[in-house]
Amino acid sequence: MRLIILCILVAPALVLTSFCAAVNGVAVIPQPSVLTPAEGVFAFKPDTAILTDPASRLSAQMLSRALGAATGYDLNISPGKAAKNNAILLVIDPGLGRLGEEGYLLEVTPRRIVIRAPKPAGVFYGTQSLGQLLPPAAYSPSVRRGVIWQVPCLKIEDSPRFSWRGAQVDVARHFMPKAGLYRFIDSMAMLKLNVLQFHFTDDQGWRIEIRKYPRLTEVGGVRRETRLGHEREKKGFDGTPHRGYYSQDDLRDIVAYAGERFITIIPEIEMPGHAQAAIAAYPELGNTTGQIEVSGVWGIHNHVFNVEEKTILFLQDVLAEVLELFPSKFIHVGGDEVRKDEWKASPAAQARMKELGLKNENELQSYFIRRMDQFLTSKGRRLVGWDEILEGGLAPGATVMSWRGIKGGIEAARAGHDVVMTPTDFTYLDYYQSKDPGEPLAIGGFLPLEKVYSFEPVPGEFTPAEAKRVLGTQGQIWTEYIPTMHHLEYMAFPRLAALAEVAWTPAAQRDYVQFTGRLRVAEQRWRILGVNFR
């Protein structure tokens, strides 16, 4: 079914409204659970008011700014719990508990708009759906004069399928500026995504200020140069230092900005592998003598943290400062791609294994992760790691991100652990999205939009109890070959919109052809907002 934008010219004003000819209504992404079209439209006027209860006031303020930018009207916000004509009502309704923590009801009639939800997050998501009812041109200041903005009448009852609907941005390989991250957060919020994982540390850079250990950013936050072209091509280096890190004040700002949009920032501090930048800053954390430098090449590196008690305590000091910055329930410790060569060659590591009664280096890694799990649990937090943390035995409270396919997720769920399904074949947005030779350089792989949309996070063989262990899914944007936010957005969109629908919409209601129709409207909106996309 094709998408239709109706632009009706009537004297003396231009009336713009956006409809979708699809069975399930207008062009909202992700597709709502239940959408019932109705006759008529609601027209915004200069004296249209926004009524709100205290718990919804922040969402009301953001809605007022967004609609004000679109309509040119200064929409007044007033206290209120009852619907009135020519008004938008935002209100918490405990009686809608069936919709969960993030569900909402949105009803548009010719007289009023009402958004009700059991919790503030649901009210916010209702405003995001309302914003998508406006035609894309509403987001352009140049189309404001003499326009009457309208939205179609309808009723939406909506709630997400999964509680974890995420994106991961690697800021370690290439530092990304705050302004670009804010725009990315806004784009996520419009798609009702609620988790943003920052990969802060790796072999090529340490990007988070730790005040107790300033050399982590002073030394670890700067690499001398970066490999040109693809790693396999061995073209040499660019000769240009790459630097940057987020101060703790920066991070508080980002966390607050995301929190206002009901997005949780989850920090990822890699350990025990992907540690070369940290070891360059503090060589005593490594397994060999001598100074090493922050890496300028990609791929898996041999340098890993040693397992001495002082190193474990060092990293727990790091995590202690991380916990002060990020209120998220989950803290990610990586745990992936840990080469054990240095541990095998290290007399100290071998002595530690013997002291602890461990059989092999996999069990040594498990011990390392268990120590972090115990620390985080003692602080009321939960550890998340990539599926390699299963090797050698899983820490009791750990949650697994299953990236090497879904096998690790199946194993973890059946052992009673929560999982986030992030397999490379469906969620790695650093892969090429077409076979066009003009595509920008990427790490490899091929992940077109339709394949992302086809992803099913819950394995068909799961029992209902096992299925409940799947928290959701997340799109990964590793930045070895993505040096700018402009490039990052190109890799993320529109594929992240497809994954957002996978995470939100009931599986039985997903339809790729119908999704691509709604996507055309989203692309017009992104273009006007300055968001890059393929």
VEXZALO-509814 format. One record per residue (C-alpha): residue number from 1; x, z, y. Coordinates in steps of 0.25 Angstrom, whole numbers, always signed. Layout:
BEGIN
NUM_X_Z_Y;
...
***
This chain:
BEGIN
1_+0_+0_+0;
2_+5_-4_+14;
3_+7_+5_+26;
4_-1_+2_+38;
5_+2_+7_+53;
6_-10_+5_+61;
7_-8_+3_+76;
8_-21_+2_+84;
9_-21_-2_+98;
10_-33_+3_+106;
11_-34_+5_+121;
12_-28_+12_+128;
13_-19_+18_+118;
14_-12_+14_+106;
15_-16_+22_+93;
16_-6_+23_+82;
17_-9_+29_+69;
18_-2_+27_+55;
19_-9_+25_+42;
20_-5_+22_+28;
21_-13_+13_+19;
22_-9_+21_+7;
23_-19_+28_-2;
24_-13_+42_+2;
25_-14_+40_+17;
26_-4_+40_+28;
27_+11_+38_+28;
28_+16_+52_+25;
29_+29_+55_+18;
30_+29_+62_+8;
31_+15_+58_+3;
32_+6_+70_+5;
33_-1_+76_-8;
34_-15_+73_-3;
35_-19_+64_+8;
36_-33_+60_+12;
37_-35_+50_+23;
38_-47_+52_+33;
39_-53_+43_+43;
40_-48_+44_+58;
41_-36_+48_+66;
42_-31_+60_+74;
43_-26_+56_+88;
44_-16_+64_+95;
45_-20_+67_+110;
46_-12_+73_+121;
47_-20_+86_+119;
48_-19_+87_+104;
49_-15_+101_+100;
50_-7_+107_+89;
51_-13_+120_+84;
52_-4_+129_+75;
53_-3_+143_+69;
54_+11_+151_+71;
55_+16_+147_+57;
56_+15_+132_+60;
57_+19_+132_+75;
58_+33_+126_+72;
59_+27_+114_+65;
60_+17_+113_+76;
61_+28_+112_+86;
62_+36_+101_+78;
63_+23_+94_+77;
64_+20_+94_+91;
65_+34_+89_+95;
66_+32_+78_+84;
67_+18_+74_+89;
68_+22_+75_+103;
69_+33_+66_+102;
70_+24_+56_+95;
71_+12_+57_+104;
72_+18_+61_+117;
73_+8_+72_+118;
74_+12_+87_+120;
75_+4_+93_+108;
76_+1_+107_+111;
77_+3_+118_+101;
78_-7_+130_+100;
79_-10_+141_+91;
80_-22_+138_+82;
81_-27_+139_+68;
82_-40_+130_+69;
83_-41_+115_+70;
84_-45_+109_+83;
85_-48_+95_+88;
86_-37_+87_+93;
87_-27_+97_+87;
88_-17_+98_+76;
89_-18_+111_+68;
90_-6_+117_+60;
91_-9_+129_+52;
92_-5_+138_+41;
93_-16_+139_+30;
94_-13_+149_+19;
95_-25_+144_+12;
96_-17_+131_+8;
97_-8_+138_-1;
98_-10_+128_-12;
99_-1_+118_-3;
100_+11_+127_-5;
101_+22_+130_+5;
102_+23_+116_+11;
103_+9_+110_+9;
104_-1_+106_+20;
105_-14_+100_+24;
106_-15_+90_+35;
107_-28_+85_+40;
108_-30_+75_+51;
109_-44_+72_+57;
110_-48_+65_+70;
111_-49_+78_+77;
112_-37_+87_+72;
113_-25_+88_+63;
114_-24_+100_+54;
115_-11_+104_+46;
116_-13_+117_+37;
117_-3_+122_+27;
118_+0_+135_+20;
119_+14_+136_+25;
120_+21_+131_+38;
121_+29_+121_+30;
122_+16_+114_+26;
123_+11_+113_+41;
124_+25_+107_+44;
125_+23_+96_+33;
126_+9_+94_+38;
127_+15_+90_+52;
128_+25_+81_+45;
129_+13_+73_+38;
130_+6_+73_+52;
131_+18_+67_+58;
132_+18_+56_+48;
133_+4_+52_+51;
134_+8_+47_+65;
135_+13_+33_+65;
136_+28_+31_+66;
137_+27_+26_+80;
138_+23_+40_+84;
139_+38_+44_+83;
140_+42_+34_+93;
141_+42_+39_+108;
142_+41_+25_+112;
143_+27_+23_+106;
144_+20_+35_+113;
145_+14_+30_+126;
146_-1_+26_+124;
147_-2_+30_+110;
148_-12_+38_+103;
149_-6_+44_+90;
150_-15_+46_+78;
151_-14_+51_+64;
152_-24_+47_+53;
153_-34_+57_+48;
154_-31_+63_+34;
155_-29_+75_+26;
156_-16_+79_+19;
157_-15_+90_+9;
158_+0_+91_+5;
159_+11_+99_-2;
160_+24_+95_-8;
161_+27_+93_-22;
162_+41_+100_-21;
163_+47_+111_-13;
164_+61_+105_-12;
165_+60_+92_-4;
166_+74_+90_+1;
167_+86_+82_+6;
168_+100_+85_+5;
169_+110_+80_+16;
170_+125_+81_+13;
171_+132_+84_+27;
172_+145_+88_+20;
173_+150_+74_+17;
174_+145_+69_+31;
175_+141_+79_+42;
176_+127_+76_+48;
177_+124_+80_+62;
178_+113_+90_+65;
179_+104_+80_+73;
180_+104_+71_+61;
181_+100_+82_+52;
182_+89_+86_+61;
183_+83_+72_+60;
184_+85_+72_+45;
185_+77_+85_+44;
186_+66_+80_+53;
187_+65_+68_+43;
188_+65_+77_+31;
189_+54_+85_+37;
190_+45_+73_+40;
191_+46_+71_+24;
192_+43_+85_+21;
193_+56_+88_+15;
194_+60_+102_+15;
195_+74_+104_+10;
196_+87_+99_+17;
197_+100_+102_+9;
198_+113_+101_+17;
199_+125_+98_+9;
200_+135_+105_+18;
201_+148_+106_+10;
202_+156_+96_+1;
203_+170_+91_-1;
204_+169_+83_+12;
205_+164_+93_+21;
206_+159_+107_+24;
207_+148_+106_+35;
208_+142_+121_+36;
209_+149_+131_+45;
210_+152_+144_+37;
211_+157_+154_+48;
212_+165_+163_+38;
213_+173_+150_+33;
214_+175_+141_+45;
215_+185_+132_+38;
216_+174_+127_+30;
217_+169_+118_+42;
218_+182_+118_+50;
219_+190_+112_+38;
220_+179_+108_+28;
221_+170_+102_+38;
222_+180_+91_+41;
223_+186_+80_+32;
224_+197_+71_+37;
225_+191_+58_+33;
226_+181_+52_+25;
227_+181_+41_+14;
228_+177_+27_+19;
229_+167_+19_+11;
230_+162_+23_-3;
231_+171_+33_-10;
232_+173_+23_-22;
233_+179_+13_-12;
234_+191_+22_-8;
235_+191_+15_+6;
236_+199_+26_+12;
237_+195_+35_+23;
238_+189_+35_+37;
239_+200_+44_+44;
240_+189_+51_+52;
241_+187_+66_+50;
242_+172_+70_+47;
243_+168_+84_+52;
244_+156_+92_+55;
245_+148_+105_+50;
246_+136_+112_+54;
247_+138_+125_+61;
248_+129_+137_+57;
249_+121_+135_+70;
250_+119_+120_+66;
251_+114_+124_+53;
252_+104_+135_+58;
253_+99_+124_+67;
254_+97_+114_+56;
255_+91_+125_+47;
256_+81_+128_+58;
257_+77_+114_+61;
258_+75_+111_+46;
259_+67_+124_+44;
260_+57_+120_+55;
261_+54_+108_+47;
262_+53_+116_+34;
263_+66_+110_+29;
264_+75_+120_+22;
265_+90_+117_+23;
266_+98_+120_+10;
267_+113_+121_+12;
268_+122_+116_+1;
269_+136_+122_+0;
270_+143_+115_-11;
271_+150_+123_-22;
272_+159_+124_-30;
273_+162_+109_-29;
274_+161_+100_-17;
275_+170_+110_-10;
276_+182_+103_-5;
277_+179_+104_+10;
278_+177_+119_+8;
279_+190_+120_+0;
280_+198_+112_+11;
281_+193_+123_+21;
282_+197_+135_+12;
283_+206_+130_+1;
284_+205_+144_-7;
285_+191_+140_-11;
286_+197_+129_-20;
287_+204_+128_-33;
288_+218_+122_-29;
289_+229_+125_-19;
290_+231_+118_-7;
291_+223_+112_+5;
292_+212_+101_+2;
293_+204_+93_+13;
294_+190_+90_+15;
295_+187_+78_+7;
296_+185_+64_+13;
297_+181_+58_+0;
298_+168_+58_-8;
299_+165_+61_-22;
300_+167_+74_-31;
301_+179_+82_-28;
302_+187_+92_-36;
303_+189_+103_-26;
304_+179_+114_-30;
305_+178_+129_-26;
306_+186_+139_-34;
307_+178_+150_-41;
308_+186_+162_-36;
309_+178_+173_-31;
310_+183_+171_-17;
311_+178_+157_-17;
312_+164_+161_-22;
313_+163_+172_-11;
314_+168_+162_+0;
315_+156_+152_-4;
316_+146_+164_-4;
317_+151_+167_+10;
318_+148_+152_+13;
319_+134_+154_+7;
320_+131_+166_+14;
321_+133_+159_+28;
322_+125_+147_+22;
323_+113_+157_+19;
324_+113_+162_+33;
325_+111_+148_+38;
326_+101_+142_+28;
327_+88_+150_+24;
328_+85_+141_+12;
329_+82_+147_-1;
330_+91_+137_-8;
331_+106_+136_-6;
332_+114_+124_-12;
333_+128_+126_-18;
334_+130_+112_-23;
335_+137_+114_-36;
336_+138_+99_-39;
337_+150_+90_-44;
338_+160_+102_-46;
339_+172_+97_-53;
340_+178_+107_-61;
341_+193_+102_-61;
342_+198_+112_-52;
343_+192_+124_-59;
344_+198_+118_-72;
345_+212_+118_-66;
346_+211_+131_-59;
347_+216_+143_-65;
348_+208_+152_-56;
349_+195_+145_-60;
350_+198_+145_-75;
351_+202_+160_-73;
352_+188_+162_-66;
353_+181_+155_-77;
354_+188_+164_-88;
355_+185_+177_-79;
356_+170_+173_-79;
357_+169_+169_-93;
358_+165_+154_-90;
359_+167_+143_-100;
360_+169_+131_-91;
361_+170_+126_-76;
362_+155_+123_-77;
363_+152_+138_-79;
364_+162_+141_-68;
365_+153_+132_-58;
366_+141_+139_-63;
367_+147_+153_-60;
368_+151_+148_-46;
369_+136_+143_-44;
370_+131_+156_-50;
371_+139_+164_-40;
372_+132_+156_-28;
373_+119_+158_-35;
374_+120_+173_-35;
375_+125_+173_-21;
376_+113_+165_-16;
377_+103_+172_-24;
378_+108_+186_-19;
379_+105_+180_-5;
380_+91_+176_-9;
381_+94_+161_-10;
382_+94_+150_-21;
383_+106_+142_-26;
384_+104_+127_-27;
385_+115_+117_-33;
386_+116_+103_-39;
387_+114_+102_-54;
388_+128_+105_-58;
389_+126_+119_-56;
390_+119_+119_-69;
391_+132_+117_-76;
392_+138_+129_-82;
393_+124_+137_-80;
394_+115_+137_-68;
395_+115_+149_-58;
396_+102_+157_-61;
397_+95_+154_-47;
398_+100_+140_-45;
399_+92_+128_-41;
400_+97_+115_-46;
401_+98_+101_-38;
402_+98_+91_-49;
403_+105_+79_-44;
404_+112_+73_-57;
405_+98_+68_-61;
406_+87_+78_-65;
407_+94_+84_-77;
408_+99_+96_-70;
409_+86_+99_-64;
410_+79_+98_-77;
411_+89_+108_-83;
412_+88_+117_-71;
413_+73_+117_-71;
414_+72_+120_-86;
415_+82_+132_-84;
416_+72_+137_-74;
417_+80_+133_-61;
418_+74_+126_-49;
419_+78_+111_-47;
420_+79_+101_-36;
421_+79_+87_-41;
422_+89_+79_-34;
423_+94_+68_-44;
424_+103_+57_-38;
425_+95_+46_-43;
426_+83_+50_-34;
427_+88_+59_-23;
428_+102_+55_-19;
429_+99_+48_-5;
430_+114_+45_-3;
431_+112_+34_-14;
432_+110_+19_-10;
433_+95_+16_-7;
434_+96_+1_-9;
435_+105_-9_-15;
436_+107_-16_-2;
437_+122_-18_+1;
438_+119_-15_+15;
439_+116_+0_+12;
440_+125_+10_+18;
441_+136_+16_+9;
442_+131_+26_+0;
443_+137_+34_-12;
444_+130_+25_-22;
445_+118_+25_-31;
446_+105_+19_-28;
447_+92_+26_-24;
448_+81_+18_-18;
449_+69_+24_-11;
450_+59_+21_-23;
451_+68_+28_-33;
452_+68_+41_-24;
453_+53_+40_-23;
454_+52_+39_-38;
455_+59_+52_-40;
456_+52_+63_-48;
457_+59_+77_-47;
458_+51_+83_-58;
459_+56_+78_-72;
460_+44_+74_-81;
461_+49_+83_-92;
462_+48_+96_-84;
463_+37_+106_-88;
464_+29_+111_-76;
465_+38_+124_-75;
466_+50_+115_-75;
467_+44_+106_-64;
468_+42_+118_-55;
469_+57_+120_-55;
470_+59_+107_-47;
471_+59_+111_-33;
472_+60_+96_-28;
473_+70_+86_-24;
474_+80_+82_-13;
475_+87_+70_-8;
476_+102_+70_-7;
477_+110_+63_+4;
478_+125_+65_+1;
479_+133_+59_+13;
480_+146_+54_+8;
481_+142_+40_+13;
482_+132_+45_+23;
483_+140_+48_+36;
484_+128_+49_+46;
485_+114_+54_+47;
486_+110_+40_+50;
487_+115_+36_+36;
488_+109_+48_+30;
489_+95_+45_+35;
490_+96_+31_+30;
491_+100_+37_+16;
492_+89_+47_+17;
493_+77_+39_+22;
494_+68_+34_+16;
495_+72_+40_+2;
496_+71_+54_+7;
497_+56_+51_+11;
498_+54_+46_-4;
499_+60_+59_-9;
500_+51_+67_+0;
501_+39_+61_-6;
502_+44_+64_-20;
503_+46_+79_-16;
504_+33_+80_-9;
505_+22_+71_-15;
506_+16_+73_-29;
507_+22_+64_-38;
508_+9_+57_-42;
509_+7_+53_-28;
510_+20_+46_-25;
511_+19_+31_-23;
512_+32_+23_-19;
513_+25_+11_-13;
514_+15_+20_-5;
515_+27_+29_-1;
516_+35_+16_+5;
517_+23_+13_+13;
518_+23_+27_+20;
519_+38_+26_+21;
520_+37_+14_+30;
521_+30_+23_+40;
522_+41_+34_+38;
523_+51_+23_+41;
524_+45_+20_+54;
525_+45_+34_+58;
526_+60_+36_+54;
527_+64_+24_+62;
528_+57_+30_+75;
529_+63_+43_+72;
530_+77_+38_+71;
531_+78_+41_+56;
532_+87_+31_+49;
533_+81_+26_+35;
534_+83_+15_+26;
***
